[in-house]
């Protein structure tokens, strides 16, 4: 962690199963990101990119969040 960085919030997201993942993709909360091939030429599985604003608005995707008070100096 950088010396000048102070995290003030944390969020937890949960995709329970494949139907929930597909629903999150359809709702725009998640996006499929294809990867390039391995150096051997073998294919790599897709990655997923979360769109935080949409994920926060989706029902059942964000399960927890916490905000620490701003530091007083």
C-alpha positions in Angstrom: 0.0 0.0 0.0 1.3 3.4 -0.8 2.2 5.6 2.1 -0.2 8.4 1.0 -3.1 6.1 0.4 -5.7 5.5 3.0 -8.7 3.3 2.1 -11.9 4.6 3.5 -14.4 2.0 2.2 -14.6 -1.6 1.2 -17.3 -3.5 -0.7 -17.9 -7.3 -1.2 -19.7 -8.6 -4.3 -20.9 -12.2 -4.8 -22.0 -14.0 -7.9 -23.6 -17.1 -6.6 -23.7 -19.3 -9.7 -23.8 -19.4 -13.5 -27.4 -18.2 -13.8 -26.6 -15.2 -11.5 -23.5 -14.5 -13.6 -25.5 -14.6 -16.8 -28.1 -12.3 -15.2 -25.4 -9.9 -14.1 -24.0 -9.8 -17.7 -27.4 -9.2 -19.1 -28.1 -6.4 -16.6 -24.8 -4.7 -17.5 -23.2 -5.3 -14.0 -20.5 -7.6 -15.5 -18.7 -7.6 -18.8 -17.0 -10.5 -20.6 -13.3 -9.7 -21.5 -11.7 -12.2 -23.8 -8.0 -13.0 -23.3 -5.3 -13.8 -25.7 -3.9 -17.2 -26.2 -1.2 -18.9 -24.0 2.4 -18.7 -25.4 1.8 -22.4 -26.4 -1.2 -21.4 -28.5 -3.7 -22.9 -26.1 -6.8 -20.7 -25.5 -7.4 -18.9 -22.2 -10.7 -18.7 -20.5 -12.5 -15.3 -20.5 -12.2 -12.9 -17.6 -15.0 -10.7 -16.3 -14.9 -7.0 -15.6 -17.3 -5.6 -13.0 -19.0 -2.3 -13.6 -19.2 -1.1 -10.0 -22.0 1.5 -10.5 -24.3 -1.0 -12.2 -23.3 -3.8 -9.7 -24.2 -1.6 -6.8 -27.7 -1.0 -8.3 -28.3 -4.7 -9.1 -30.2 -6.8 -6.6 -28.3 -9.6 -5.0 -24.8 -8.7 -6.3 -23.4 -6.5 -3.6 -23.6 -8.3 -0.3 -21.7 -6.0 2.1 -20.0 -2.6 2.3 -18.4 -0.6 5.1 -17.1 3.0 5.3 -14.6 4.1 7.8 -14.9 7.7 9.2 -12.7 10.2 7.4 -9.5 10.8 9.4 -9.2 13.9 11.4 -5.8 15.5 11.5 
